[in-house]
C-alpha cells in the first residue's frame, strides 16, 4: 500500500478500517429498523398509519364558546370579507 509505512501498521490500518465500516453499517441497519418499525423482537409497537382521534371518551372534551350577537355579526363580516362576497 504505502512504501514508507511498515507492514504491521498497514495491517492494523486495514483491520481498523474494516471494523469501522462494519460498525457504521450495523448502526445504519439499527437506525433504519427503528425508524421504519421493522420488528426487532418482543415489545415493539407498530407504527401508526393515521393520527388517532383526539375527542371521545379517551380524549379531551370538546370546547364550546357562546358568542354574543355582536361577536356573531363581527365573525360573519370577517367571513364575508375573507370570502370576497362582502356587499357595500
C-alpha positions as CSV (number, residue, x, y, z in Angstrom):
1,X,0.0,0.0,0.0
2,X,2.3,2.7,1.3
3,X,6.1,2.2,0.8
4,X,7.1,4.3,3.8
5,X,4.7,2.6,6.3
6,X,5.7,-0.7,7.9
7,X,3.6,-3.8,7.1
8,X,2.3,-4.2,10.7
9,X,0.9,-0.6,10.6
10,X,-0.7,-1.3,7.2
11,X,-2.4,-4.5,8.6
12,X,-3.6,-2.5,11.7
13,X,-5.0,0.2,9.5
14,X,-6.8,-2.4,7.3
15,X,-8.3,-4.0,10.4
16,X,-9.3,-0.7,11.9
17,X,-10.9,0.4,8.6
18,X,-12.8,-2.9,8.4
19,X,-14.1,-2.7,11.9
20,X,-15.1,1.0,11.4
21,X,-17.1,0.1,8.2
22,X,-18.8,-2.8,9.9
23,X,-19.8,-0.6,12.9
24,X,-21.2,2.1,10.6
25,X,-23.2,-0.5,8.6
26,X,-24.6,-2.1,11.7
27,X,-25.6,1.3,13.1
28,X,-27.3,2.3,9.9
29,X,-29.3,-1.0,9.9
30,X,-30.3,-0.4,13.6
31,X,-31.5,3.1,12.8
32,X,-33.3,2.0,9.7
33,X,-35.0,-0.8,11.6
34,X,-36.0,1.5,14.4
35,X,-37.2,4.3,12.1
36,X,-39.4,2.1,9.8
37,X,-40.8,-0.1,12.6
38,X,-39.5,-3.5,11.5
39,X,-39.9,-5.9,14.3
40,X,-36.7,-6.4,16.2
41,X,-38.1,-8.7,19.0
42,X,-40.8,-8.6,21.6
43,X,-42.2,-5.4,22.9
44,X,-42.1,-3.3,19.8
45,X,-45.1,-1.2,18.8
46,X,-46.4,-1.0,15.3
47,X,-46.3,2.4,13.5
48,X,-49.4,4.4,13.4
49,X,-50.9,4.7,10.0
50,X,-53.0,7.8,11.0
51,X,-53.3,10.2,13.8
52,X,-55.8,8.8,16.4
53,X,-58.9,10.8,17.2
54,X,-58.4,13.3,19.9
55,X,-62.1,13.5,21.0
56,X,-64.3,10.9,22.6
57,X,-64.1,9.0,25.9
58,X,-60.3,8.7,25.7
59,X,-59.5,12.2,24.5
60,X,-60.1,15.7,25.9
61,X,-63.6,17.1,25.9
62,X,-64.7,19.3,23.1
63,X,-64.8,23.0,23.9
64,X,-67.7,25.3,23.0
65,X,-67.8,29.1,23.4
66,X,-71.0,31.1,23.3
67,X,-70.7,34.3,21.2
68,X,-72.7,37.4,21.8
69,X,-74.8,38.8,18.9
70,X,-72.2,41.5,18.2
71,X,-69.4,38.8,18.1
72,X,-71.5,36.7,15.7
73,X,-72.1,39.7,13.4
74,X,-68.4,40.6,13.5
75,X,-67.4,37.0,12.7
76,X,-70.0,36.9,9.8
77,X,-68.5,40.1,8.5
78,X,-65.0,38.7,8.7
79,X,-66.1,35.5,6.8
80,X,-67.7,37.6,4.1
81,X,-64.6,39.7,3.8
82,X,-62.3,36.7,3.5
83,X,-64.7,35.0,1.1
84,X,-64.8,38.1,-1.1
85,X,-68.6,38.4,-1.1
86,X,-68.9,41.5,1.1
87,X,-71.6,43.8,-0.2
88,X,-71.2,47.6,0.3
